[in-house]
Amino acid sequence: MGIEEARAYLKRWNRDGDVLEFDQSSATVGLAARALGVEPGRIAKTLSFRGRERPMLVVAAGDARIDNKKFKAAFGLKASMLSPEEALERTGHPVGGICPFGLATDLDVYLDESLRRFDHVYPACGSGNSALRCTLAQLEEYSAARAWVDVCSV
């Protein structure tokens, strides 16, 4: 799994050719922002958490942090991230390249309100050196997001 699965998934929207690949790592918000020449907030980081019945993904702005009180209020449970191995197994993407589409298993995806300040953002595309420029509407569609949530602080 990984970048090829993300590309194959994006082919539905004729976006497979729009995946950006870098010669250097973009596996952290800082590295991705540098590789793209954008502010860190525009990096749409995908975080994987344990859910009640199955793991879930939360996509947030790169400069946002999970707020434990908000997370518990929204989901009724404590924020507990998956291990890198669990995240890879469930998403099919390695940590640093996790994106909310082209997933190995069916997961609930939520988009955080911290993203709404931007007209476009850059999620990873299944590898630690890839990204895709997309609008929020495109991100919502590609990820089949269940809902917008407010679980972060900027």
N, C-alpha and C positions, 0 to 999 in steps of 0.2 A: 504494500500500500504506500501511499505517499503522494508525491507530486503527480505521478502519472494518473492515479485515480482521481485526484482533484481536477486535472485537465480533462479527463474523460467525462466527469460529471458536468463541468462547465461547458462542454460541447453542446449541451441542450440549448444554451443561449448564444452559441457561436462566440464564446469568450475563451475557449481553450488556447487560442493563440495570443491572448492578452496577458497570460501569466508571465510575470517578470522573474527572471533568474539572475542572481548576482554571482560574481566571482568570489565575493567575500560572504561571511556569515551575516545573516539577518535574524538570528535566533533569539535575540533579546530586543526589547523595545528600542534601546539606545542604538544598537547595531542596525536595526531596520530603519530607524529614522535617518541615520547617517547614510546608509546605502541609497535611500530614496530622496534625501535632501529635503525632508519635511520635519515639522515639529513632532515630538514624541506622541502627543495626544492623538494624532491622525493614524497611528498604528492601532489597528483593531486586534487586540490580543484576545485569544480564545483560551479561557480557563476551564479546567475540567474538575467537577465536584461530584462527591457521592450524593445521590438522591435517595428518596424513600424506597423506590422500587428499582431504579436503575440510575446510572450516572447521568449528569446533565452538563451542558456547556453554557457558559456565560461569556458573551463577547462584550468587551469594555474598551474604552479609550485607553491608549497606552500610558497616559499620565494618571489614570484613576486607580484607586485601591479598593479592594473589597471592604465594605463596612459590615462588621459582624452583626451588629444590631439590625441593620437594614436587611441583610441576608436572611436572618432568622425571621424577621417580620414577613418577608416576601414568601419564603419557602417553608417556614415552620420547623427548620432544623439548623443546626450549627454548620457553618461553612467548613467543609473538610475536603481538601483537594485529593485527587487520585495520585498515586505514585507515578513516576514516569513510565514504569512498565505497564501499569493498569491503563494509563492514558493511551499509550501506543496500542495496546490490545483492543480497547474499546473504540478508538477513533480511527486507527490505521495510520495515524500521523505521529511522528516523534515530537516530543516536547521541543519547543522552539520553532516548530513548523505546523502545529495544530491549527487547523482551520475548521469552520463550522459547516463544511460541505464535503461531499465525497467521502463520507464516513463509513467505517467498516461495520458498524452496528447502528441500529436505530436509537438515536439519543434525542432528548428534548434540548432545544437550543433557545436561549433567551438573549435578547439584546439589551444592554444597559443604557439608561438615559444619558450617561456621560458621552456617548457617541453623537447625540443630537446636535451638538454645537458645530458639527462639521458637515459640509455638503458632500464630501467624499472621504473615504478612509481606505486603509490598506491592510486587509487580513493576510496572513501567511497562506500558502497554497500547498501544504503537505510536506514541506522540507524546510530546513533551517537556512535556506538561501533563496526564498521565493516570496512573492507577494502579488496581489491583484488590486488595482485601483477600482473602486466601485462606489456608487452612491449608496446612501442608506437604504433606499428602496430596493436596490439590487441586492444588497447584503441580506435584507429581510427575505427577499424572494429566494435567493440561492441557498440560504441556510434553512429555509422553511421554518423560520422562527415561530415559536409558540406565542411569544408575547414580548413586549418591552417591559423591563423591570427597573427599579431604582435600588440597586444594591451596592453602589460604589460612592466613594467620596473623591473629589478631585482636589 
